[in-house]
Amino acid sequence: MKSVFISLILLIALPLNAATLNEVLVMEERPDGVVFEILAPSERSWQGMQPKLLQAVEQLHKRWPDLDIAIVSHGNEQFALTKDKAEVFPELHQSVLDLGTAGVDVHVCGTYASWRDIKPEAFPDYVDVSASGPAQINDYKAIGYILVEDFAF
């Protein structure tokens, strides 16, 4: 019974800091920041969402040029960002590098990577390996970032 109660509280509390991209874009005041959650079933998923994600970042920066933006990837798609996949997904790696140059932090989940025996060193320097993807999202939410889940399946 206690676990059901805790689950209900979490389900009720989660949406408080979550919004769609469109909801953020029509906000009157600039948010403290935006964190995109990326959660997809395959490495190739990044390729499909990459153009929309880059467009979303561009739209947010057009509306608020100084807006802090972060991306947290914590599904199977994160493995497309390992060094050994740079030749398989060159456009993805270049866009993530470009995002970092533009001030957008890109994180992957170290816990999930460890479950697949992938060490933090397997990711390039332009990808931050967080201890936990969900904890990283919660850290951003705790400092006022709005969670955008448009890219979480």
Secondary structure as UniProt FT lines:
FT   HELIX           2..13
FT   HELIX           14..17
FT   STRAND          18..19
FT   HELIX           21..25
FT   STRAND          33..39
FT   TURN            43..44
FT   HELIX           45..63
FT   TURN            65..66
FT   STRAND          69..73
FT   HELIX           76..81
FT   HELIX           83..85
FT   TURN            86..88
FT   HELIX           90..101
FT   TURN            102..103
FT   STRAND          105..109
FT   HELIX           110..115
FT   TURN            116..117
FT   HELIX           120..122
FT   TURN            125..126
FT   STRAND          128..130
FT   HELIX           133..142
FT   TURN            143..144
FT   STRAND          145..152
//
